Amino acid sequence: MSHSSATTTAQPVIVFDLDGTLVDTAPDLLDSLNHCLIAGGLTPADPVSLRKFVGSGAKVMIERAYQAQNRQLTDKDMKQLFALFMEHYNGNMPGNSAFYPGVLNSLDRLSAAGYVLAVCTNKFEISAKALLERMGEAHRFAAICGQDTFPYRKPDPRHLTDTIAQAKGDRYQAVMVGDSRADIDAAKAAGIPVIAVDFGYTDLHVSHFEPSRIISHFDEMTLDMISDLLEAAKQAAE
């Protein structure tokens, strides 16, 4: 496979998912969900049972909560509840959301080593940017792309490759870091190595989706691990 001259000039890019990977947003997403449910006349959801659906987006969370309470959900209800959810969520962020342990140190290490950082999330772009701006860290990322940035979203590999392009990176020198099947499948389809965190929002353990590496803390994501993955990807593409 022949690569453009960008291979030698573009800096390698590390692309991160956001919710469940960099930031634990579950407390606020569940708060917004309960705000909707109460407005819809339901009882607040049990956070433990719904936490695994947090990464699937507001609509899935609302659907699951209605199913759990055996309540009918019409399209009209969904439209109103989704609007209410987004208004509540965007109005209250960052709320109780927090970076996972070791994230900021890891981003510092990567930047110092010359890596470009980017975010590829299935959150809406405006929400992703607002969250990172309000947490004071948006400046770290060369691109922050959401589910509506392009006409496609993860697990479509183009969501990932277009994020890399927006960060002025080279897809042949990139690593994805995520917590879900959508992240892992998108990276694999793009031929990009993927590190999965095992503390995010997924109903099955990430090992089921066979990522390149699994970490339980960002301290485990060493510069050696990144360079090994990039080297292996480079050899596979040649």
LUMLUM-373404 format. One record per residue (C-alpha): residue in one letter; x, y, z. Coordinates in steps of 0.2 Angstrom, whole numbers. Layout:
<rs>
<r res="A" x="X" y="Y" z="Z"/>
...
</rs>
This chain:
<rs>
<r res="M" x="0" y="0" z="0"/>
<r res="S" x="8" y="17" z="-5"/>
<r res="H" x="6" y="31" z="7"/>
<r res="S" x="7" y="50" z="3"/>
<r res="S" x="22" y="60" z="9"/>
<r res="A" x="11" y="65" z="24"/>
<r res="T" x="17" y="49" z="32"/>
<r res="T" x="34" y="57" z="35"/>
<r res="T" x="28" y="74" z="39"/>
<r res="A" x="11" y="73" z="49"/>
<r res="Q" x="13" y="70" z="68"/>
<r res="P" x="5" y="54" z="75"/>
<r res="V" x="-12" y="57" z="82"/>
<r res="I" x="-21" y="49" z="97"/>
<r res="V" x="-39" y="50" z="95"/>
<r res="F" x="-50" y="48" z="111"/>
<r res="D" x="-68" y="44" z="113"/>
<r res="L" x="-76" y="56" z="127"/>
<r res="D" x="-90" y="48" z="138"/>
<r res="G" x="-84" y="33" z="147"/>
<r res="T" x="-66" y="35" z="141"/>
<r res="L" x="-59" y="52" z="145"/>
<r res="V" x="-73" y="59" z="156"/>
<r res="D" x="-85" y="50" z="168"/>
<r res="T" x="-101" y="59" z="162"/>
<r res="A" x="-113" y="46" z="169"/>
<r res="P" x="-119" y="56" z="185"/>
<r res="D" x="-125" y="70" z="174"/>
<r res="L" x="-132" y="60" z="160"/>
<r res="L" x="-142" y="50" z="173"/>
<r res="D" x="-148" y="67" z="181"/>
<r res="S" x="-154" y="73" z="165"/>
<r res="L" x="-163" y="56" z="161"/>
<r res="N" x="-172" y="57" z="178"/>
<r res="H" x="-177" y="75" z="175"/>
<r res="C" x="-185" y="69" z="159"/>
<r res="L" x="-193" y="54" z="167"/>
<r res="I" x="-201" y="64" z="181"/>
<r res="A" x="-208" y="76" z="168"/>
<r res="G" x="-215" y="61" z="159"/>
<r res="G" x="-223" y="55" z="175"/>
<r res="L" x="-211" y="40" z="178"/>
<r res="T" x="-201" y="36" z="193"/>
<r res="P" x="-183" y="40" z="193"/>
<r res="A" x="-171" y="27" z="185"/>
<r res="D" x="-160" y="16" z="195"/>
<r res="P" x="-143" y="22" z="190"/>
<r res="V" x="-134" y="5" z="192"/>
<r res="S" x="-145" y="-3" z="179"/>
<r res="L" x="-144" y="11" z="167"/>
<r res="R" x="-126" y="15" z="168"/>
<r res="K" x="-121" y="3" z="154"/>
<r res="F" x="-132" y="12" z="142"/>
<r res="V" x="-125" y="29" z="145"/>
<r res="G" x="-113" y="27" z="131"/>
<r res="S" x="-127" y="23" z="119"/>
<r res="G" x="-135" y="41" z="119"/>
<r res="A" x="-150" y="50" z="127"/>
<r res="K" x="-163" y="41" z="116"/>
<r res="V" x="-157" y="24" z="120"/>
<r res="M" x="-157" y="28" z="139"/>
<r res="I" x="-175" y="35" z="138"/>
<r res="E" x="-181" y="20" z="128"/>
<r res="R" x="-173" y="8" z="141"/>
<r res="A" x="-180" y="18" z="156"/>
<r res="Y" x="-198" y="17" z="148"/>
<r res="Q" x="-196" y="-2" z="145"/>
<r res="A" x="-190" y="-5" z="162"/>
<r res="Q" x="-206" y="3" z="169"/>
<r res="N" x="-217" y="-5" z="156"/>
<r res="R" x="-222" y="12" z="149"/>
<r res="Q" x="-227" y="16" z="131"/>
<r res="L" x="-216" y="28" z="123"/>
<r res="T" x="-223" y="37" z="107"/>
<r res="D" x="-213" y="46" z="94"/>
<r res="K" x="-220" y="63" z="101"/>
<r res="D" x="-215" y="58" z="119"/>
<r res="M" x="-198" y="54" z="113"/>
<r res="K" x="-196" y="71" z="103"/>
<r res="Q" x="-201" y="81" z="119"/>
<r res="L" x="-191" y="71" z="131"/>
<r res="F" x="-176" y="71" z="120"/>
<r res="A" x="-177" y="90" z="119"/>
<r res="L" x="-179" y="91" z="138"/>
<r res="F" x="-164" y="80" z="141"/>
<r res="M" x="-153" y="90" z="130"/>
<r res="E" x="-158" y="107" z="137"/>
<r res="H" x="-156" y="100" z="155"/>
<r res="Y" x="-139" y="92" z="151"/>
<r res="N" x="-131" y="106" z="141"/>
<r res="G" x="-138" y="119" z="154"/>
<r res="N" x="-130" y="110" z="168"/>
<r res="M" x="-113" y="103" z="162"/>
<r res="P" x="-100" y="100" z="168"/>
<r res="G" x="-110" y="96" z="184"/>
<r res="N" x="-102" y="81" z="192"/>
<r res="S" x="-93" y="75" z="177"/>
<r res="A" x="-75" y="72" z="180"/>
<r res="F" x="-59" y="66" z="171"/>
<r res="Y" x="-55" y="48" z="175"/>
<r res="P" x="-39" y="46" z="186"/>
<r res="G" x="-23" y="48" z="176"/>
<r res="V" x="-31" y="56" z="161"/>
<r res="L" x="-24" y="73" z="162"/>
<r res="N" x="-6" y="67" z="166"/>
<r res="S" x="-8" y="55" z="151"/>
<r res="L" x="-13" y="69" z="139"/>
<r res="D" x="2" y="79" z="146"/>
<r res="R" x="14" y="65" z="142"/>
<r res="L" x="7" y="62" z="125"/>
<r res="S" x="8" y="80" z="120"/>
<r res="A" x="26" y="82" z="127"/>
<r res="A" x="31" y="67" z="116"/>
<r res="G" x="24" y="76" z="101"/>
<r res="Y" x="8" y="67" z="98"/>
<r res="V" x="-7" y="77" z="92"/>
<r res="L" x="-23" y="74" z="102"/>
<r res="A" x="-41" y="73" z="95"/>
<r res="V" x="-59" y="68" z="101"/>
<r res="C" x="-71" y="57" z="91"/>
<r res="T" x="-87" y="55" z="100"/>
<r res="N" x="-105" y="50" z="97"/>
<r res="K" x="-110" y="64" z="108"/>
<r res="F" x="-116" y="80" z="98"/>
<r res="E" x="-102" y="91" z="93"/>
<r res="I" x="-109" y="106" z="103"/>
<r res="S" x="-110" y="96" z="119"/>
<r res="A" x="-93" y="88" z="117"/>
<r res="K" x="-85" y="105" z="114"/>
<r res="A" x="-95" y="114" z="128"/>
<r res="L" x="-90" y="100" z="140"/>
<r res="L" x="-72" y="101" z="137"/>
<r res="E" x="-72" y="120" z="136"/>
<r res="R" x="-81" y="121" z="153"/>
<r res="M" x="-69" y="108" z="161"/>
<r res="G" x="-54" y="119" z="154"/>
<r res="E" x="-46" y="107" z="143"/>
<r res="A" x="-53" y="109" z="125"/>
<r res="H" x="-37" y="118" z="120"/>
<r res="R" x="-28" y="101" z="121"/>
<r res="F" x="-37" y="94" z="106"/>
<r res="A" x="-33" y="98" z="88"/>
<r res="A" x="-51" y="92" z="83"/>
<r res="I" x="-66" y="88" z="93"/>
<r res="C" x="-79" y="79" z="82"/>
<r res="G" x="-96" y="73" z="87"/>
<r res="Q" x="-110" y="62" z="80"/>
<r res="D" x="-116" y="77" z="69"/>
<r res="T" x="-99" y="83" z="63"/>
<r res="F" x="-100" y="72" z="47"/>
<r res="P" x="-114" y="63" z="39"/>
<r res="Y" x="-109" y="46" z="48"/>
<r res="R" x="-104" y="41" z="65"/>
<r res="K" x="-95" y="27" z="74"/>
<r res="P" x="-94" y="12" z="71"/>
<r res="D" x="-92" y="19" z="53"/>
<r res="P" x="-73" y="21" z="51"/>
<r res="R" x="-75" y="37" z="41"/>
<r res="H" x="-80" y="46" z="58"/>
<r res="L" x="-63" y="41" z="64"/>
<r res="T" x="-53" y="44" z="48"/>
<r res="D" x="-61" y="61" z="45"/>
<r res="T" x="-57" y="66" z="63"/>
<r res="I" x="-39" y="62" z="60"/>
<r res="A" x="-39" y="72" z="44"/>
<r res="Q" x="-47" y="87" z="53"/>
<r res="A" x="-33" y="86" z="66"/>
<r res="K" x="-21" y="86" z="51"/>
<r res="G" x="-15" y="69" z="55"/>
<r res="D" x="-11" y="54" z="45"/>
<r res="R" x="-23" y="39" z="47"/>
<r res="Y" x="-8" y="27" z="46"/>
<r res="Q" x="0" y="35" z="61"/>
<r res="A" x="-15" y="35" z="73"/>
<r res="V" x="-21" y="26" z="88"/>
<r res="M" x="-39" y="26" z="94"/>
<r res="V" x="-43" y="25" z="113"/>
<r res="G" x="-61" y="21" z="118"/>
<r res="D" x="-73" y="11" z="129"/>
<r res="S" x="-86" y="3" z="118"/>
<r res="R" x="-89" y="-9" z="103"/>
<r res="A" x="-92" y="6" z="92"/>
<r res="D" x="-75" y="13" z="96"/>
<r res="I" x="-66" y="-4" z="93"/>
<r res="D" x="-76" y="-8" z="77"/>
<r res="A" x="-73" y="9" z="69"/>
<r res="A" x="-54" y="8" z="73"/>
<r res="K" x="-53" y="-10" z="66"/>
<r res="A" x="-63" y="-6" z="50"/>
<r res="A" x="-51" y="9" z="48"/>
<r res="G" x="-35" y="-2" z="51"/>
<r res="I" x="-31" y="8" z="66"/>
<r res="P" x="-24" y="0" z="82"/>
<r res="V" x="-36" y="3" z="97"/>
<r res="I" x="-34" y="3" z="116"/>
<r res="A" x="-49" y="0" z="126"/>
<r res="V" x="-52" y="6" z="144"/>
<r res="D" x="-61" y="-7" z="154"/>
<r res="F" x="-70" y="5" z="165"/>
<r res="G" x="-82" y="14" z="153"/>
<r res="Y" x="-100" y="11" z="148"/>
<r res="T" x="-103" y="-5" z="139"/>
<r res="D" x="-114" y="-20" z="143"/>
<r res="L" x="-101" y="-33" z="138"/>
<r res="H" x="-83" y="-32" z="144"/>
<r res="V" x="-72" y="-24" z="131"/>
<r res="S" x="-62" y="-40" z="129"/>
<r res="H" x="-77" y="-47" z="119"/>
<r res="F" x="-73" y="-35" z="105"/>
<r res="E" x="-54" y="-39" z="104"/>
<r res="P" x="-46" y="-22" z="105"/>
<r res="S" x="-27" y="-21" z="102"/>
<r res="R" x="-24" y="-18" z="120"/>
<r res="I" x="-34" y="-16" z="136"/>
<r res="I" x="-30" y="-4" z="151"/>
<r res="S" x="-38" y="-2" z="168"/>
<r res="H" x="-30" y="15" z="171"/>
<r res="F" x="-22" y="28" z="160"/>
<r res="D" x="-5" y="26" z="169"/>
<r res="E" x="-5" y="9" z="160"/>
<r res="M" x="-5" y="18" z="143"/>
<r res="T" x="13" y="21" z="141"/>
<r res="L" x="23" y="29" z="127"/>
<r res="D" x="31" y="12" z="124"/>
<r res="M" x="13" y="5" z="121"/>
<r res="I" x="9" y="19" z="109"/>
<r res="S" x="25" y="17" z="99"/>
<r res="D" x="23" y="-2" z="98"/>
<r res="L" x="6" y="0" z="91"/>
<r res="L" x="11" y="13" z="79"/>
<r res="E" x="26" y="3" z="73"/>
<r res="A" x="15" y="-13" z="71"/>
<r res="A" x="2" y="-3" z="61"/>
<r res="K" x="15" y="4" z="50"/>
<r res="Q" x="22" y="-13" z="46"/>
<r res="A" x="5" y="-20" z="43"/>
<r res="A" x="1" y="-6" z="30"/>
<r res="E" x="17" y="-8" z="21"/>
</rs>
